[in-house]
């Protein structure tokens, strides 16, 4: 390995070690803010809600007229013409006969000088004039184009069109209602993820607080066992302590050392889990500034059940799905009703388009599928069945929710009873350990009695911390089920009340 590469590796190792040694002191509120701002699960729910909002905006436009601009180029196999030779053949004999044998009179005198005295030409002159006109007309008829071109085989046009739905049987209205419901459903999903993250954060944040407290207790026990082992070793060497008592002190010291090392490993694992919830670097060491807490009493289970029926996001999502199923039923029913729309188009420009075609057109169209098999009716019935199924899901969800709330509420009551007993036991265990240690120093107690008293005091302290942790987690889960996880900081503020 080159000297430069070795220096780079050592530099990176130094950075990692410094990151691991860095302690970040953080309150529960700050950890909650970091979790809600950074966690990917919640961000995904936020984007899902924005997606639903965009879809609703798209559906809203279905009520508006749809304007289109089209440019078309068409090539037909042949020109479109009208064969009028039959008309020519029908009128040519008439022109020929009249131009030779017709007799006419009453032709007005075209000469202003003589028209006063003779307003009408004589019959022989009138006949000659009219016959000449008929002869000229016959020439024109014979020379005219009787194969009339209507449309060339190639032409192009640019046109603007508009379509405005006037009645769709309720399909557009159902689509708009469904899009709004999806926004509400996405908002409830966001609330659900928020509640789940808060419960997870409580479990990991206060789990780390518990791990640090337990590590501290184990450290104190280990220090006490080291001091006791040192005292026991001195007394054993002076012949004032039996070997069995000295060996007993060694055994308990080794046990305290194992439990302390285990508590350190547990704390590191929970530290990484907390960093994961906050989407922060797992290389940092976090120190919770908010201590484990408990309240002496909480509201009744009925209170939380009522809150759940009004606020639980899962129930709200089920209600949204029921409304969606109802809108789907309305949409399927609209397929059996007529559709009415106004339409129009205008030719903006064209190339070789027949002048006989109108520049614009407008009208109203009605479409009604009278018979298309029985699929529409069966789809409508299927949508109604889905609506009924969702209703049954809600009933089951309400019962399960009530059972879950009752479970956590009873668990909290048992923990509070346990905490009440542990407070008394902790005071007794501390005093007993103080007395045994003093008696041992005075030669009035054995090594076994001192270690047993020390471990008993540590055991009670850890049991109290674990009970407080279990209370905090159970309270967070209870509030999550009740749909009011945001109330957790209020209970935290009332610590000890």
C-alpha positions in Angstrom: 0.0 0.0 0.0 1.4 3.4 -1.0 2.1 6.0 1.7 -0.6 8.4 0.2 -3.3 5.7 0.3 -2.4 4.7 3.8 -2.7 8.3 4.9 -6.2 8.6 3.2 -7.4 5.4 5.0 -6.2 6.7 8.3 -7.9 10.0 7.7 -11.2 8.4 6.9 -11.0 6.1 9.9 -10.3 9.2 12.0 -13.5 10.9 10.6 -15.6 7.8 11.4 -14.2 7.5 14.9 -14.9 11.2 15.6 -18.4 10.8 14.2 -19.0 7.8 16.5 -17.6 9.8 19.5 -19.8 12.8 18.8 -22.8 12.9 21.2 -25.9 14.7 20.0 -28.2 15.8 22.8 -31.7 15.9 21.6 -35.2 16.4 23.1 -38.2 14.4 22.2 -39.8 17.4 20.5 -36.7 17.9 18.4 -36.5 14.2 17.5 -40.2 14.2 16.6 -39.7 17.2 14.3 -36.7 15.5 12.6 -38.7 12.4 12.1 -41.7 14.1 10.6 -39.5 16.2 8.3 -37.1 13.6 7.1 -38.6 10.1 7.3 -39.2 8.7 3.9 -42.3 6.8 4.8 -44.1 10.1 5.7 -42.7 11.9 2.7 -44.1 9.1 0.5 -47.6 9.7 2.0 -47.2 13.5 1.4 -46.5 12.8 -2.3 -49.4 10.5 -2.5 -51.7 13.2 -1.3 -50.3 15.7 -3.8 -50.9 13.1 -6.5 -54.5 12.8 -5.4 -54.8 16.6 -5.5 -53.4 16.7 -9.1 -55.8 13.9 -10.2 -58.8 15.9 -8.8 -57.7 19.0 -10.7 -57.5 16.8 -13.9 -61.0 15.4 -13.3 -62.5 18.9 -12.7 -61.7 19.8 -16.3 -64.2 17.1 -17.5 -67.0 19.6 -17.0 -65.4 22.2 -19.3 -65.6 22.4 -23.1 -62.8 20.5 -24.8 -61.2 22.5 -27.6 -59.1 20.8 -30.3 -57.0 21.9 -33.2 -56.6 19.4 -36.0 -54.5 19.4 -39.2 -55.4 16.8 -41.8 -54.1 15.8 -45.1 -56.3 13.4 -47.2 -55.6 11.4 -50.4 -58.5 9.7 -52.1 -58.3 7.0 -54.7 -60.0 9.2 -57.3 -61.4 12.7 -57.7 -65.0 13.1 -56.6 -67.1 14.1 -59.6 -70.8 14.3 -60.7 -71.7 12.9 -64.2 -74.3 15.4 -65.7 -74.3 14.1 -69.3 -77.8 12.8 -68.8 -78.9 16.4 -68.2 -77.1 17.6 -71.3 -78.7 14.8 -73.4 -82.1 15.8 -72.0 -81.9 19.5 -72.9 -79.9 19.4 -76.1 -82.9 18.3 -78.3 -85.1 21.0 -76.8 -82.6 23.7 -77.6 -82.1 22.3 -81.2 -85.8 22.1 -81.9 -86.7 25.5 -80.5 -83.7 27.2 -82.3 -85.1 26.0 -85.7 -88.9 25.7 -85.4 -89.9 27.8 -82.5 -92.2 30.8 -83.1 -91.9 33.7 -80.6 -93.5 37.1 -80.0 -93.5 39.9 -77.5 -89.8 40.6 -77.5 -89.2 44.2 -76.2 -87.8 46.8 -78.6 -84.2 47.4 -77.6 -83.9 50.6 -79.7 -84.6 53.7 -77.5 -85.3 55.8 -80.6 -88.2 53.7 -81.8 -89.3 51.9 -78.5 -91.8 54.7 -77.9 -93.7 54.2 -81.1 -93.1 50.4 -81.2 -92.5 49.0 -77.8 -92.6 45.3 -79.0 -90.8 43.9 -82.0 -92.8 42.2 -84.8 -93.3 38.5 -84.4 -91.0 37.6 -87.3 -88.2 39.7 -85.7 -88.9 38.4 -82.2 -88.8 34.8 -83.6 -85.4 35.4 -85.3 -83.9 37.0 -82.2 -85.0 34.2 -79.8 -84.0 31.4 -82.2 -80.5 33.0 -82.4 -80.3 33.1 -78.6 -81.3 29.4 -78.4 -78.7 28.5 -81.1 -76.0 30.2 -79.1 -77.2 28.4 -75.9 -77.1 25.1 -77.7 -73.4 25.8 -78.6 -72.7 26.5 -74.9 -74.6 23.4 -73.8 -72.6 21.2 -76.2 -69.3 22.8 -75.2 -70.0 22.8 -71.4 -68.2 20.5 -68.8 -70.8 17.9 -67.9 -68.4 15.8 -65.7 -68.4 18.2 -62.7 -65.4 18.0 -60.3 -66.6 18.2 -56.7 -63.5 17.4 -54.7 -59.9 16.7 -55.8 -58.4 13.4 -54.7 -55.8 15.2 -52.5 -56.6 18.0 -50.1 -55.7 19.4 -46.7 -57.4 21.4 -44.0 -56.9 22.9 -40.6 -59.9 23.0 -38.3 -60.8 23.8 -34.7 -63.4 21.7 -32.9 -65.2 22.0 -29.5 -67.1 19.4 -27.5 -69.0 20.3 -24.4 -70.6 17.5 -22.3 -74.1 18.6 -21.2 -75.3 15.4 -19.6 -73.4 12.2 -18.9 -75.8 10.4 -16.6 -73.8 11.5 -13.5 -70.5 10.0 -14.6 -68.6 13.3 -14.4 -70.2 14.2 -11.1 -69.3 10.8 -9.7 -65.7 11.2 -11.0 -65.3 14.6 -9.3 -66.7 13.3 -6.0 -64.4 10.2 -6.1 -61.4 12.4 -6.8 -62.2 14.6 -3.7 -62.7 11.4 -1.6 -59.2 10.2 -2.7 -57.7 13.4 -1.4 -59.3 12.9 2.0 -58.2 9.2 1.9 -54.6 10.3 1.1 -54.8 12.8 4.0 -55.9 10.0 6.4 -53.0 7.8 5.1 -50.7 10.6 5.9 -52.2 10.9 9.4 -51.9 7.1 9.8 -48.2 7.2 8.9 -47.6 10.1 11.2 -49.2 8.2 14.1 -47.2 5.0 13.3 -44.0 7.1 13.1 -44.7 8.8 16.4 -45.3 5.4 18.1 -42.1 4.1 16.6 -40.2 7.2 17.7 -41.5 6.8 21.3 -40.4 3.2 21.3 -36.9 4.0 20.1 -36.3 7.4 21.7 -37.4 6.3 25.2 -35.9 2.9 24.5 -32.6 4.6 24.1 -33.3 6.6 27.3 -34.0 3.3 29.0 -30.8 1.7 27.6 -28.7 4.7 28.8 -30.3 4.5 32.3 -29.8 0.8 32.4 -26.2 1.2 31.2 -25.6 3.7 34.0 -27.1 1.4 36.6 -25.1 -1.5 35.3 -22.0 0.7 35.4 -22.7 1.7 39.0 -23.3 -1.9 40.0 -20.0 -2.9 38.3 -18.2 -0.1 40.1 -19.7 -1.2 43.4 -18.8 -4.8 42.6 -15.2 -3.8 41.8 -15.0 -1.8 45.1 -16.5 -4.7 47.0 -14.2 -7.2 45.3 -11.2 -5.1 46.3 -12.4 -4.9 49.9 -13.0 -8.6 49.9 -9.6 -9.3 48.5 -7.9 -7.3 51.2 -9.9 -9.0 53.9 -9.2 -12.4 52.4 -5.4 -11.8 52.3 -5.5 -10.6 55.9 -7.3 -13.9 56.8 -10.5 -12.1 57.9 -12.7 -13.4 55.1 -13.3 -17.0 54.1 -12.2 -18.1 50.6 -15.8 -19.0 49.7 -16.9 -15.4 50.4 -14.0 -14.1 48.3 -14.9 -16.4 45.4 -18.6 -15.3 45.7 -17.5 -11.7 45.3 -15.5 -12.6 42.1 -18.5 -14.4 40.6 -20.8 -11.5 41.2 -18.2 -9.1 39.8 -17.9 -11.2 36.6 -21.7 -11.2 36.3 -21.9 -7.4 36.7 -19.2 -7.0 34.0 -21.2 -9.2 31.6 -24.5 -7.3 32.2 -22.7 -4.0 31.8 -21.2 -5.0 28.4 -24.6 -6.3 27.3 -26.3 -3.0 28.2 -23.6 -1.2 26.1 -24.4 -3.3 23.1 -28.2 -2.9 23.5 -27.7 0.9 23.7 -25.8 1.0 20.4 -28.4 -1.1 18.6 -31.3 1.2 19.8 -29.2 4.3 19.0 -29.0 3.1 15.4 -32.7 2.4 15.3 -33.4 5.9 16.6 -31.2 7.4 13.9 -33.1 5.4 11.3 -36.4 6.8 12.4 -35.1 10.3 12.2 -33.3 9.5 8.9 -30.0 10.7 10.4 -26.5 9.3 10.4 -26.2 6.1 12.5 -22.6 7.0 13.2 -23.8 9.7 15.7 -24.4 8.9 19.3 -27.7 10.3 20.6 -28.4 11.3 24.2 -32.1 11.8 25.0 -32.7 14.9 27.1 -36.3 14.0 27.8 -36.5 11.4 30.5 -38.8 8.5 30.9 -42.1 9.5 32.4 -45.5 8.3 33.5 -48.8 9.9 34.7 -50.6 8.8 37.8 -53.9 8.5 35.8 -55.4 8.7 32.3 -58.8 9.1 30.9 -61.2 6.1 30.7 -61.2 3.6 27.9 -64.6 5.0 26.8 -63.0 8.4 26.1 -60.4 6.8 23.8 -63.0 4.7 22.0 -65.1 7.8 21.3 -62.0 9.6 20.0 -61.2 6.6 17.8 -64.6 6.5 16.2 -64.3 10.2 15.3 -60.5 10.4 14.5 -58.9 7.0 13.8 -57.3 7.3 10.3 -57.9 3.7 9.5 -61.7 4.1 10.2 -61.6 7.3 8.1 -60.0 5.4 5.3 -62.6 2.7 5.4 -65.3 5.4 5.3 -63.6 6.9 2.3 -63.5 3.5 0.6 -67.2 3.1 1.2 -67.8 6.5 -0.4 -65.6 5.6 -3.3 -67.6 2.4 -3.8 -70.8 4.5 -3.7 -69.4 6.8 -6.4 -68.4 3.7 -8.4 -72.0 2.5 -8.2 -73.2 5.9 -9.5 -70.6 5.8 -12.4 -71.8 2.3 -13.4 -75.4 3.4 -13.3 -74.5 6.3 -15.6 -73.6 3.8 -18.3 -77.3 2.9 -18.6 -78.3 6.5 -19.2 -78.0 8.7 -22.3 -75.1 11.1 -23.0 -75.8 14.6 -24.4 -73.1 16.9 -25.7 -72.8 20.0 -27.8 -70.2 20.1 -30.6 -69.0 22.4 -33.3 -66.1 22.7 -35.7 -64.7 25.5 -37.9 -62.4 25.2 -40.9 -59.6 27.7 -40.4 -57.6 27.0 -43.6 -57.6 24.5 -46.4 -55.8 23.4 -49.5 -57.8 22.2 -52.5 -60.9 21.6 -50.3 -64.2 21.7 -52.1 -65.9 25.1 -51.9 -69.1 23.2 -51.6 -68.2 22.2 -48.0 -69.4 24.5 -45.2 -66.9 26.5 -43.2 -68.4 25.5 -39.9 -71.0 23.3 -38.3 -72.5 23.0 -34.8 -75.1 20.8 -33.2 -76.1 18.6 -30.2 -75.6 14.9 -30.1 -77.4 12.3 -28.0 -76.0 8.8 -27.5 -77.9 6.1 -25.6 -76.9 2.5 -25.7 -80.3 0.8 -25.8 -79.0 -2.7 -25.6 -75.4 -3.9 -25.2 -76.0 -7.2 -23.5 -76.3 -7.5 -19.7 -72.8 -6.4 -18.8 -73.8 -2.8 -17.7 -76.5 -4.2 -15.3 -74.1 -6.8 -13.9 -71.3 -4.2 -13.4 -73.8 -2.0 -11.6 -74.8 -4.9 -9.3 -71.1 -5.7 -8.7 -70.4 -2.1 -7.6 -73.3 -2.3 -5.2 -71.9 -5.5 -3.7 -68.5 -3.9 -3.2 -70.3 -1.0 -1.3 -71.9 -3.6 1.0 -68.7 -5.4 1.6 -66.9 -2.2 2.7 -69.7 -1.5 5.1 -69.0 -4.9 6.7 -65.3 -4.1 6.9 -66.0 -1.0 8.9 -68.1 -2.9 11.4 -65.3 -5.3 12.0 -62.7 -2.6 12.2 -64.7 -0.7 14.9 -64.8 -3.9 17.0 -61.1 -4.6 16.5 -60.3 -1.0 17.4 -62.3 -1.1 20.5 -60.6 -4.3 21.6 -57.1 -2.9 20.9 -57.9 0.3 22.9 -59.2 -1.9 25.8 -56.0 -4.0 25.7 -53.6 -1.0 25.9 -55.8 0.8 28.5 -55.7 -2.3 30.8 -52.0 -2.6 30.2 -51.4 1.0 31.2 -53.5 0.5 34.4 -51.4 -2.6 35.3 -48.2 -0.7 34.7 -49.3 2.1 36.9 -50.1 -0.3 39.7 -46.6 -1.9 39.2 -45.0 1.5 39.3 -46.7 2.4 42.5 -45.3 -0.7 44.1 -41.8 -0.2 42.6 -41.5 3.3 44.0 -41.8 1.9 47.5 -39.6 -1.1 46.7 -36.9 1.1 45.3 -36.6 3.2 48.4 -36.5 0.0 50.5 -33.9 -1.7 48.3 -31.6 1.4 48.4 -31.8 1.6 52.2 -31.2 -2.1 52.6 -28.1 -2.0 50.4 -26.7 1.0 52.4 -27.2 -0.9 55.6 -25.7 -4.1 54.3 -22.6 -2.3 52.9 -22.0 -0.5 56.2 -22.4 -3.7 58.1 -19.9 -5.5 55.9 -17.3 -2.8 56.4 -17.9 -3.3 60.2 -17.6 -7.0 59.9 -21.2 -7.6 60.7 -22.4 -8.8 57.3 -21.1 -11.3 54.7 -20.0 -10.6 51.1 -23.0 -12.5 49.8 -25.4 -10.2 51.7 -23.8 -7.1 50.3 -23.8 -8.3 46.7 -27.3 -9.6 47.0 -28.5 -6.2 48.4 -26.6 -4.3 45.6 -28.1 -6.5 42.8 -31.6 -6.3 44.4 -31.4 -2.5 44.4 -30.2 -2.4 40.8 -32.9 -4.9 39.8 -35.6 -2.7 41.3 -34.3 0.4 39.6 -34.2 -1.3 36.2 -37.6 -2.8 36.7 -39.0 0.7 37.5 -37.3 2.2 34.4 -38.6 -0.7 32.2 -42.1 -0.1 33.6 -41.9 3.6 32.8 -40.7 2.7 29.3 -43.6 0.2 28.8 -46.0 2.9 30.0 -44.7 5.4 27.4 -44.9 2.9 24.6 -48.4 1.7 25.6 -49.6 5.3 25.9 -48.3 6.1 22.4 -50.0 3.0 20.9 -53.2 3.9 22.7 -53.2 7.4 21.4 -52.4 6.1 17.9 -55.4 3.8 18.0 -57.5 6.6 19.3 -56.4 8.8 16.3 -54.9 11.5 18.5 -51.2 10.8 18.5 -50.5 14.5 18.6 -51.7 14.4 22.3 -48.6 12.5 23.4 -46.6 15.7 24.2 -49.5 16.9 26.4 -49.1 13.7 28.6 -45.3 14.2 28.5 -45.8 17.7 29.8 -47.9 16.4 32.7 -45.1 14.0 33.9 -45.9 12.7 37.4 -49.4 14.1 37.4 
